[in-house]
Amino acid sequence: MKNIKILVAVFLGSVVVASLAGQSSGYPPVVEPQSIEQELIGLHGQLIGSVMKQDTLAAGRLVADDVVVTTPMGVVVNKAQRIEGLKQIKVDSYVPDDYKVRVYGDTAVMTYHFAFKGTALGRDMSGDYREIVVWVKRNGQWQVVASQGTPIAK
């Protein structure tokens, strides 16, 4: 009986020491996926806000230099084209919902629906859309590396 108590104490002590050693040896803290999902939804809100305000500096921080964007018209653009295109978008309303975020380490895939009223390049683009956005965490910062918007048929 005494030997069992000693073995249990040694085992539990080893677990505590191992967990403390893991915490102090530079391992990153465990982040709950829910908090990453909420962080990305918040960052996406900032990105949409930058579009609505035509704030190219804010958008530039959230979009990676090597981003690939496929517009709802099927045109593939790079970062410079995307940022320049912000100046050509007029948003009357933008209502996102149905966010789904899947996190895979330093990569995350976001999908959502949005109702849009406004114009792009002088063309009325009002309607419902689905979009997929791929985020990558580089140097501690999440950025969009790919996105594609698709109009939903009426």
N, C-alpha and C positions, 0 to 999 in steps of 0.2 A: 504494500500500500504506500509506504514511504517512498519507494522507488518510482512509483507512478506519479506521485505529486512532484517529485524532483524532475522527472521527464517532462511533465506538463509545464512546469515553471521554466525549464530550459527552452522548450519549444516556444512558449509565449514570449519569453525574453528575446529569442532569436527573431521572431516576427517583428517585434517592436524595434529592435536594433536595425533589422533590414529595412524596415519602412523609414526609419529616421535617416539611415545612410542614404537611401534613395532620394529623400527630400534635400539633403544637404550636399549632394554631389552634383548639383547642377541640372538635374532632370527637370523638365518643365512641369508646372503644376497641371493636374488633370483639369481640363475645362469641359464642362458639361455641354453636349451638342446643342441643347436648347439655347444656351447663352450665345453660342456662335451663330445659330440661326437668327436670333434676335439682333445681334450685331450686324449681320449682313442685311437684314431687312431695313435696319436703320441707315446703313450706308447706302442702300439702294434708294431710300427716301431722300438722302442728301443728293444723290446723283440726279434723281428726277427734279428735285428743287433747283439744281444748277441748270437743267434744261429749261425749266419754266422761267428762270431769271436770265437765261442766256449767259450764265456765268461760266465762261470757258476755263478760267483758272481752277475753279472747284472741280469741274468735270475732268480736267486734265490730271488732277491728283488721284482720282478714283478709277481712271482708265489707264491700263498698262500701255506702254509704248508699242508693244507688239500685238495689240488687240486686233481681232477680226470681227467686224460687225456686218451682219446681213440685215439690210433694211426690210421693212414690210413690202417694198417693191421688188425685192430680190437682188438688190445691188449690194455688192461686197465693197466695204470701205475700210480704210485704215484709221489710225488715231487722228492724224491731221485732218483728214476729210470729215471724220465724225465731229471733231471739235468745231471745225469751220461750219459744218452743217447746223450746229446749234443756233447760229445766227439766223438761220432760215426757218426756224420752227416757231410758230405762235400757238401757245397753249391756252385755250379757254377753260378747259377742265380736264383733269386726269385723275381717275379713281381706280387705284389698284386693289385687288383682293385675291383670295385663294392662293396665297403664297405657300410653296412647298420648297424646303431647302434640304438637300442631302449633303452631308459633310464627309469628305474622304481625306483626312489628314489636313494638308495645306491646300486642298482644292475643295470647292463646293459648287454644286449645281443648283440653281434656283429656277423655279418656274412660277409663273403667276398669270393672272388675267388682268386686263385693264380696259376701262372704258375711256375713250379719248374724244375730245372735241377740240378741233383746231386745224391748223394748216401746216404743211411742210413744203418748202419751195413754191409757195403760192397756191398749192393744191389742197383742197379739202381732204383731210385724212380722218375725219370723224368716224368712229365706229368702235367695235370691240376687237380686242387683240389678245393673243397669247404670246408670251415671250419666255425664252430660256436665256439665262445669264450664267456664265461660268466665271467663278471667282478663284483667284489663286493668292495665297498669302506669301509675299516676298519681303524679306527684310522687316518682318513684323507687321506689314501693312497689307490689307486685302485690296485687290484691284481686279477690275473686270478684264478678262483676257479674250472673251468671246461672247457674242449675243446674237440672237436672231428673233425678230418680231414677225408674227404671222397674223394677218387679218382673219377674223372669224366670219365665215360666210353668213349672210343674213337669211 
